[in-house]
Every structure is written in C-alpha cells, then in structure tokens.
C-alpha cells in the first residue's frame, strides 16, 4: 500500500509526522461504511493521516519540538505492509490481530 511521508504536522498540543495515502483512506472509508450510525463524531470524518511523536503537552512544548525537528524530516515514499487491529476499553490498547497486505491494491 503506497504512502508518502510529507513532513511535520502540528497537533496543537503535540507533534506528528504527516502522511498521505489514498489507498489507506479508501480502506478506512470502506470500514467506516460498515459502521454507519455507530461512529463517534470524531470518527465520522476522514482522518488526517499521521504518526504521533508527542501528545498532550503544552502548546509551547509542541511548538518547540516542531521547531527543533524542522529541516530534519525529508519527504519520501514508503509502503504500508498491513494493518493492525487493537481493542480499547478504557485502559491500554490490546493488540488483537495483524493483517498483511497481499497482492494488488484495489479501488
């Protein structure tokens, strides 16, 4: 599943690596369609794909890290190898299963 690291992204109270992947968003849309009417408000919109580096810090701390990292993260292409399913019920996330991508990406 093709993807691209596009650079850094501010989370307001955190910092992240900004990602782009039409294929991952298509998979997300297909999954979301199966859960119509059950998704939270946050989960009803298409996500901004990212990998969190830092979270739940002051806006000043987040801006400082973003400033420190600027120029060190170079855009590049990469591929997702699969998806992992986790279960969350109020406490740490529990790993359920990994799903490897096989064959060609479909629309």
N, C-alpha and C positions, 0 to 999 in steps of 0.2 A: 504494500500500500504506500504509494508515493506521498511524500510530505516535504515541507520546507521549514527550516529554522529561519525566521525572518529578522530576529533581533531581540531586543529587550522590550518589556511591557510593564507599565506601572499598574499596580493593583490598588493604588491609593494608600492602603496600609500594608503594602507588600510589593514584591518584585517578582517578575516571571520572565521566562523565555517565550516569546511569541511564535506560534506555529501556524502553518497553513496546510490544509489537506482537504481537497474536495471529496476524496474517497471516504475519509473518516467522517466527514459531515453527512455524506449520503447514508452511511451505515447508521449514524446517530438518528437521522430523520426516519429511517425505516423502523428502528427500535421504538422511537417516540410515537410513531403512528400506532403501534400495537398497544400503547398505554394511554391513548387519548382519553381524557377525562380523569386520569389518575395522577398526572404530573403536577408538581408544585409550580407556582408561578415562575420561579427561577428556572425550572427545567423545561418550561414550555417554549422558551426562545432558543434559537441556535446559539451555541456557546462560542465564546472567543477562545479558540484552542491555545493552550499554554501549559507550561511546566512551571509550577510554583517553586521559586528559590527561597523566598522569605514571605511570611504571612503573619498577620496580627501584631504588627509593630506600629510605632508612631509614624505618621506621615513623614516626619523629618528623617527618621531612621531609614525609611523606604527610599526617600529621595537621595540620601547619602549613598546607599548601596547602588542605586541606579546610576548615579554619577561615577562611582568607583568602577563599575563594570562597563560603562560606555566605552566603545572602542576595542573591547576585548572579545566581544561576541560577533563573529562573522557569519553572515547569511550563508546557508548551504543546504543542499538537498540531502534527504535521507529517506529511509523506508521504515514504516512500522512493520514489525514481524508478526503482530497479532494483538489481541485484546485480552485483558484480564477482568474477571468478574469478582467483585467484592461485595460483601453484605455488611450493612451498618445498622446497628440498633443501639444508639445512644453511647456506645463505647468504641473502642478501637475497631477499625475496619478488619473484617475477617476475610481472608482470601478463600474464594470458592473454587475457581477453575480458570485455566488459561485456554485461549482459543487461538491457535496458529492460523495465519492466512495461508491458503493454498491456492495454486492456480492463478488465473487472471482475475483482475478486478472487474466487477460487473456494475452496470449503471442502475 
